[in-house]
């Protein structure tokens, strides 16, 4: 174990044991405590910042990021009237820390337009998250938008003339409003609470030939349900077969 790793580990232990409370000792004090150089302490603190354990305030010191306290007694009532984030649960301290780092490191790029398909480094981060879910994609296959509404709007603009879109019933309420606002042609397919009627879905697609199909495989809004692995695989295989047919027709 390198010296700075040892120092970082010891600081974490002291944080867990409440020896260090809200703020870490000064760099000079840490040098004296662990009998190491300033460079070693600085490197250890940098590691703790990367681990999101502490954050720095210039000319003030290094502060401990508090862990969210989970109350022993939970509320018996859960409010599902809105999908907005509860600001009482929002990690404002961590968010402020990220903004401070961004302002410091990316100040020349913060107020300029980036790549239209999203920041490359952010796409690489999403790529790793997707791989953890066994979803593999190249970064050029990932497009980052400002929320799902923008993504749906871009897809809707691809429709031409009599092209139609297939949506579930029920479906995401903002998708319905988007269809109404753009006066799009659409068809529906009933989505049951605990399953997807794959046969009816396939017949509807083959009968009406929608330009694209909007489905929610996981955490359906508003039902809150998720398709089974079998249902997702059947839909994926069917989509691949349809693409093969279209490619043959084009060529």
KAMO-V415758 format. One line per field, one symbol per residue. psi: psi as a letter, one per 20 degrees, with the letter a starting at -180 (. if undefined). Layout:
psi: ???
This chain:
psi: pqghhgggghggghghjjgpdhqqrrgghhghgilrrhhggghghhghghikhrqpppjgapqpoqqppoqhoqqippojiqjqpoihipmhghghgghggghghkhiihkqpaqhjqpghhhhghggghhhjkopqqhiippprmrhhgghgghhiiqqdjqrppqroraphhhghggghilqpqqqpporgjrpnhghggggghgimqgrpoqnhqlpoihjrpqrhggggggghggghhgggghhhg.
